[in-house]
Amino acid sequence: LQNLLQVVIRSDKDEDMTIDEHEIGDLINRIMGINGVEVNEPLFRERITSSGGSLQCVMDIIRNLMDDNVTEGDEIFTIKD
């Protein structure tokens, strides 16, 4: 989880505390570069853009990773063994 949070902060290239549309692709690539993490890219993009992309909203989306009650198909992140 700590790695994911650092990745989000580093992906905010213009340091405006928002993951803008042009920063989402880099963020997804960075997350996918973390060993064992898979991303539901279309759902992640949709959630970021619909939330306005604020870092707080993105952090809340990442907390989805810790939620055991996410229904199948709504998972944004999957940890591979």
Secondary structure, DSSP 8 states (H G I E B T S, - for coil): -HHHHHHHHHH-TT-SSB--HHHHHHHHHHHHTSTTEEE-HHHHHHHHHHHTTBHHHHHHHHGGGG-TT--TT--SEEE--
